[in-house]
Amino acid sequence: MDMVATGACLGTLACWSMGPLFIKYLSGHVDSWTQNAARYSVAGLFLMPFLIHAHLAGNFTRGTWRRAILPSLANIAMQSLWAAGFYYIGPAFMTLLSKTSVLWVTGFSLLVFREERPLIRSPRFWLGLLLSLAGMVGVIVFKDDFAAAGTLTGIVLALTQAFMWGVYTISVRIAFQDVDPRVSFSVMSLYAAVGLWACAFLFGSPSQVLALDLKGWAAVVVSALTAIALGHTLYYAAIRRIGTMIPVLVILAQPFVVFGLSNLLFHERLNGIQLVFGGVLLTGSGLSVWAQQHRRPELVE
């Protein structure tokens, strides 16, 4: 067992499980545009020394700033939808629906990357896809207030965010195939901070940050350092040591960790049927990841 990679996986799970709770807490104090801008600004400042060190050490790939533009636009859209969803639905429900991003990432991979297309012949992949779709439908339809306008808005935001996560993931893979992921994420964090502040001035009320109390600023800083900066750094570290499959499967436990904490903090409830279908959704997502990582060599074209 690689203890460093194991620690990185569990650290990522802990960091990314805290993010939804802080976003939900801040939803009662500032609008989604403003909190996004504030959180990414803190994360960008935290990562700045690493970016400077990469430049000085000669580890900065030429053209990274230019390549980061399109993935950063996708990231800004995805992060805007992610934060907005918590203003309508609970953290656990939002996080669970966001895991449908696995479907979009897989689908886009099949379209864009020729080496991924043997997945089409994998029964495990199709079983995972069907289970994920069935789980998603069940989690949504059996929500107690499914027909409420606010809930429907939150569901649309969550599912659109999952789609944009797929776009973001594939654009990053295309743009940064030969770039250290820590460098690329540092650059995108700075771009995201600028773009999110532009969105905040256009659609939000940036002055709200001035009214934040000590608890509010603590939520901004801690969520930025954990959910954004440290979470991504640990995730990349785990992938570099043991590959993609195990870290992704560990992160699939995130909705249930968030549910346990959200139940205590915000009294969020998912009924029994939703929990069953949530398990089906995550099982299907796990099968899809498993199929992608275990393609038979003879199927590779």
BADOLUM-148782 format. One record per residue (C-alpha): residue number from 1; x, y, z; chain. Coordinates in nm, 3 decimals. Example, Ala and Ser with C-alpha at 12.3 -4.5 7.8 and 13.67 -1.06 7.14 Angstrom:
   seq        c1        c2        c3   mol
     1     1.230    -0.450     0.780     A
     2     1.367    -0.106     0.714     A
***
This chain:
   seq        c1        c2        c3   mol
     1     0.000     0.000     0.000     A
     2     0.129     0.346    -0.093     A
     3     0.069     0.534     0.232     A
     4     0.147     0.874     0.078     A
     5    -0.104     0.821    -0.202     A
     6    -0.359     0.682     0.043     A
     7    -0.318     0.988     0.262     A
     8    -0.351     1.214    -0.041     A
     9    -0.675     1.040    -0.148     A
    10    -0.827     1.068     0.198     A
    11    -0.707     1.428     0.228     A
    12    -0.872     1.513    -0.103     A
    13    -1.196     1.353     0.014     A
    14    -1.187     1.553     0.338     A
    15    -1.105     1.883     0.165     A
    16    -1.365     1.844    -0.109     A
    17    -1.631     1.738     0.143     A
    18    -1.582     2.062     0.335     A
    19    -1.631     2.288     0.032     A
    20    -2.009     2.237    -0.012     A
    21    -2.070     2.305     0.357     A
    22    -1.883     2.635     0.349     A
    23    -2.057     2.742     0.027     A
    24    -2.396     2.667     0.184     A
    25    -2.302     2.865     0.496     A
    26    -2.188     3.163     0.289     A
    27    -2.511     3.155     0.087     A
    28    -2.677     3.326     0.383     A
    29    -2.428     3.613     0.379     A
    30    -2.322     3.693     0.021     A
    31    -2.442     3.617    -0.331     A
    32    -2.290     3.326    -0.522     A
    33    -2.090     3.547    -0.760     A
    34    -1.923     3.738    -0.479     A
    35    -1.835     3.438    -0.265     A
    36    -1.687     3.260    -0.567     A
    37    -1.467     3.560    -0.647     A
    38    -1.351     3.595    -0.287     A
    39    -1.272     3.225    -0.245     A
    40    -1.076     3.196    -0.571     A
    41    -0.883     3.515    -0.493     A
    42    -0.760     3.362    -0.166     A
    43    -0.672     3.035    -0.343     A
    44    -0.488     3.223    -0.619     A
    45    -0.280     3.418    -0.364     A
    46    -0.201     3.097    -0.178     A
    47    -0.076     2.930    -0.499     A
    48     0.117     3.234    -0.621     A
    49     0.450     3.136    -0.453     A
    50     0.439     2.797    -0.627     A
    51     0.381     2.967    -0.962     A
    52     0.672     3.207    -0.903     A
    53     0.895     2.916    -0.802     A
    54     0.801     2.725    -1.119     A
    55     0.899     3.027    -1.329     A
    56     1.232     3.074    -1.151     A
    57     1.315     2.702    -1.163     A
    58     1.245     2.680    -1.534     A
    59     0.956     2.437    -1.485     A
    60     0.703     2.662    -1.656     A
    61     0.604     2.525    -1.997     A
    62     0.599     2.785    -2.271     A
    63     0.252     2.882    -2.384     A
    64     0.081     2.780    -2.058     A
    65    -0.084     3.121    -2.010     A
    66    -0.231     3.107    -2.361     A
    67    -0.339     2.742    -2.333     A
    68    -0.515     2.811    -2.004     A
    69    -0.764     3.060    -2.151     A
    70    -1.030     2.819    -2.282     A
    71    -1.015     2.575    -1.985     A
    72    -1.037     2.874    -1.753     A
    73    -1.353     2.998    -1.924     A
    74    -1.507     2.653    -1.876     A
    75    -1.390     2.657    -1.513     A
    76    -1.548     2.997    -1.450     A
    77    -1.881     2.879    -1.592     A
    78    -1.863     2.553    -1.397     A
    79    -1.775     2.724    -1.068     A
    80    -2.051     2.982    -1.114     A
    81    -2.311     2.708    -1.160     A
    82    -2.165     2.503    -0.871     A
    83    -2.194     2.782    -0.616     A
    84    -2.535     2.900    -0.740     A
    85    -2.688     2.555    -0.691     A
    86    -2.640     2.567    -0.313     A
    87    -2.875     2.865    -0.292     A
    88    -3.163     2.637    -0.399     A
    89    -3.085     2.283    -0.277     A
    90    -2.891     2.119     0.005     A
    91    -2.518     2.033    -0.004     A
    92    -2.564     1.654    -0.015     A
    93    -2.826     1.665    -0.294     A
    94    -2.616     1.910    -0.495     A
    95    -2.298     1.704    -0.451     A
    96    -2.474     1.381    -0.543     A
    97    -2.614     1.523    -0.866     A
    98    -2.276     1.670    -0.954     A
    99    -2.133     1.317    -0.975     A
   100    -2.322     1.270    -1.302     A
   101    -2.022     1.457    -1.445     A
   102    -1.860     1.112    -1.482     A
   103    -2.108     1.045    -1.763     A
   104    -2.014     1.362    -1.948     A
   105    -1.640     1.313    -1.902     A
   106    -1.668     0.959    -2.039     A
   107    -1.891     1.066    -2.328     A
   108    -1.666     1.353    -2.431     A
   109    -1.362     1.127    -2.403     A
   110    -1.522     0.882    -2.647     A
   111    -1.584     1.164    -2.894     A
   112    -1.249     1.340    -2.866     A
   113    -0.990     1.072    -2.787     A
   114    -0.955     0.782    -3.028     A
   115    -0.781     0.563    -2.769     A
   116    -1.092     0.576    -2.547     A
   117    -1.333     0.438    -2.808     A
   118    -1.281     0.068    -2.725     A
   119    -1.497     0.147    -2.418     A
   120    -1.798     0.121    -2.647     A
   121    -1.741    -0.255    -2.661     A
   122    -1.723    -0.292    -2.282     A
   123    -2.035    -0.443    -2.114     A
   124    -1.905    -0.307    -1.783     A
   125    -1.910     0.045    -1.924     A
   126    -2.269     0.017    -2.051     A
   127    -2.387    -0.134    -1.722     A
   128    -2.225     0.154    -1.537     A
   129    -2.389     0.404    -1.770     A
   130    -2.737     0.254    -1.723     A
   131    -2.697     0.237    -1.345     A
   132    -2.581     0.599    -1.331     A
   133    -2.878     0.719    -1.537     A
   134    -3.125     0.515    -1.331     A
   135    -2.970     0.642    -1.008     A
   136    -2.982     1.004    -1.122     A
   137    -3.350     0.980    -1.220     A
   138    -3.438     0.811    -0.891     A
   139    -3.254     1.064    -0.675     A
   140    -3.434     1.350    -0.850     A
   141    -3.786     1.210    -0.889     A
   142    -3.814     1.076    -0.534     A
   143    -3.709     1.402    -0.370     A
   144    -3.991     1.509    -0.138     A
   145    -4.019     1.862    -0.283     A
   146    -3.925     1.765    -0.638     A
   147    -4.196     1.983    -0.796     A
   148    -4.104     2.301    -0.603     A
   149    -3.974     2.582    -0.825     A
   150    -3.661     2.637    -0.615     A
   151    -3.577     2.267    -0.618     A
   152    -3.620     2.242    -0.995     A
   153    -3.391     2.543    -1.040     A
   154    -3.130     2.380    -0.819     A
   155    -3.155     2.051    -1.010     A
   156    -3.106     2.229    -1.343     A
   157    -2.805     2.417    -1.205     A
   158    -2.653     2.096    -1.064     A
   159    -2.694     1.898    -1.386     A
   160    -2.567     2.187    -1.600     A
   161    -2.268     2.217    -1.367     A
   162    -2.198     1.846    -1.417     A
   163    -2.203     1.902    -1.795     A
   164    -1.960     2.195    -1.762     A
   165    -1.733     1.986    -1.541     A
   166    -1.709     1.744    -1.833     A
   167    -1.623     2.028    -2.071     A
   168    -1.367     2.163    -1.823     A
   169    -1.203     1.824    -1.768     A
   170    -1.167     1.745    -2.137     A
   171    -1.041     2.096    -2.221     A
   172    -0.776     2.065    -1.947     A
   173    -0.668     1.726    -2.080     A
   174    -0.632     1.864    -2.433     A
   175    -0.456     2.187    -2.332     A
   176    -0.215     2.057    -2.068     A
   177    -0.100     1.714    -2.179     A
   178     0.267     1.810    -2.127     A
   179     0.228     2.059    -1.840     A
   180     0.268     1.993    -1.467     A
   181    -0.094     1.989    -1.342     A
   182     0.001     2.195    -1.036     A
   183     0.131     2.471    -1.264     A
   184    -0.175     2.459    -1.489     A
   185    -0.414     2.472    -1.192     A
   186    -0.225     2.767    -1.041     A
   187    -0.258     2.960    -1.367     A
   188    -0.626     2.872    -1.401     A
   189    -0.690     2.982    -1.041     A
   190    -0.560     3.329    -1.123     A
   191    -0.766     3.346    -1.441     A
   192    -1.070     3.223    -1.247     A
   193    -1.026     3.489    -0.980     A
   194    -1.020     3.765    -1.244     A
   195    -1.316     3.621    -1.434     A
   196    -1.523     3.561    -1.123     A
   197    -1.466     3.915    -1.000     A
   198    -1.585     4.040    -1.338     A
   199    -1.899     3.827    -1.295     A
   200    -1.943     3.957    -0.940     A
   201    -1.936     4.319    -1.056     A
   202    -2.175     4.243    -1.343     A
   203    -2.426     4.018    -1.167     A
   204    -2.357     4.030    -0.794     A
   205    -2.289     4.274    -0.514     A
   206    -1.914     4.274    -0.438     A
   207    -1.964     4.524    -0.157     A
   208    -2.118     4.242     0.045     A
   209    -1.770     4.114     0.132     A
   210    -1.715     4.428     0.336     A
   211    -2.004     4.331     0.561     A
   212    -1.872     3.981     0.632     A
   213    -1.793     3.914     0.997     A
   214    -1.501     3.709     1.128     A
   215    -1.691     3.380     1.082     A
   216    -1.777     3.472     0.725     A
   217    -1.417     3.553     0.634     A
   218    -1.300     3.235     0.810     A
   219    -1.539     3.038     0.587     A
   220    -1.401     3.213     0.277     A
   221    -1.037     3.153     0.369     A
   222    -1.069     2.796     0.500     A
   223    -1.283     2.683     0.203     A
   224    -1.039     2.844    -0.042     A
   225    -0.736     2.677     0.114     A
   226    -0.898     2.335     0.159     A
   227    -1.159     2.282    -0.112     A
   228    -0.972     2.470    -0.387     A
   229    -0.595     2.487    -0.324     A
   230    -0.510     2.187    -0.103     A
   231    -0.784     1.960    -0.239     A
   232    -0.662     1.989    -0.597     A
   233    -0.296     1.964    -0.496     A
   234    -0.356     1.641    -0.302     A
   235    -0.569     1.502    -0.585     A
   236    -0.295     1.564    -0.840     A
   237    -0.037     1.413    -0.603     A
   238    -0.244     1.095    -0.566     A
   239    -0.294     1.062    -0.943     A
   240     0.078     1.106    -1.010     A
   241     0.163     0.824    -0.766     A
   242    -0.109     0.563    -0.831     A
   243    -0.300     0.672    -1.142     A
   244    -0.655     0.796    -1.185     A
   245    -0.880     0.506    -1.091     A
   246    -0.839     0.478    -0.713     A
   247    -0.851     0.854    -0.641     A
   248    -1.166     0.891    -0.853     A
   249    -1.334     0.597    -0.678     A
   250    -1.245     0.737    -0.336     A
   251    -1.395     1.076    -0.429     A
   252    -1.722     0.903    -0.520     A
   253    -1.776     0.868    -0.144     A
   254    -1.795     1.249    -0.116     A
   255    -2.178     1.282    -0.133     A
   256    -2.226     1.052     0.164     A
   257    -1.961     1.232     0.371     A
   258    -2.126     1.564     0.283     A
   259    -2.468     1.418     0.368     A
   260    -2.353     1.312     0.716     A
   261    -2.209     1.657     0.789     A
   262    -2.494     1.849     0.625     A
   263    -2.745     1.649     0.827     A
   264    -2.577     1.770     1.146     A
   265    -2.517     2.130     1.040     A
   266    -2.814     2.216     0.817     A
   267    -3.058     1.934     0.902     A
   268    -3.063     1.825     0.538     A
   269    -3.257     1.507     0.471     A
   270    -3.245     1.255     0.189     A
   271    -3.520     0.996     0.213     A
   272    -3.447     0.624     0.206     A
   273    -3.536     0.580    -0.161     A
   274    -3.305     0.866    -0.257     A
   275    -3.020     0.709    -0.064     A
   276    -3.073     0.379    -0.244     A
   277    -3.075     0.546    -0.584     A
   278    -2.776     0.757    -0.479     A
   279    -2.588     0.436    -0.415     A
   280    -2.695     0.308    -0.758     A
   281    -2.572     0.631    -0.922     A
   282    -2.232     0.613    -0.754     A
   283    -2.199     0.240    -0.824     A
   284    -2.264     0.306    -1.192     A
   285    -2.011     0.588    -1.194     A
   286    -1.758     0.360    -1.031     A
   287    -1.817     0.090    -1.293     A
   288    -1.765     0.345    -1.569     A
   289    -1.433     0.453    -1.417     A
   290    -1.333     0.088    -1.368     A
   291    -1.413     0.005    -1.730     A
   292    -1.212     0.301    -1.852     A
   293    -0.908     0.200    -1.650     A
   294    -0.923    -0.170    -1.746     A
   295    -0.968    -0.163    -2.122     A
   296    -0.853    -0.490    -2.274     A
   297    -0.527    -0.435    -2.466     A
   298    -0.658    -0.621    -2.771     A
   299    -0.938    -0.368    -2.810     A
   300    -0.707    -0.070    -2.840     A
   301    -0.711     0.043    -3.202     A
***
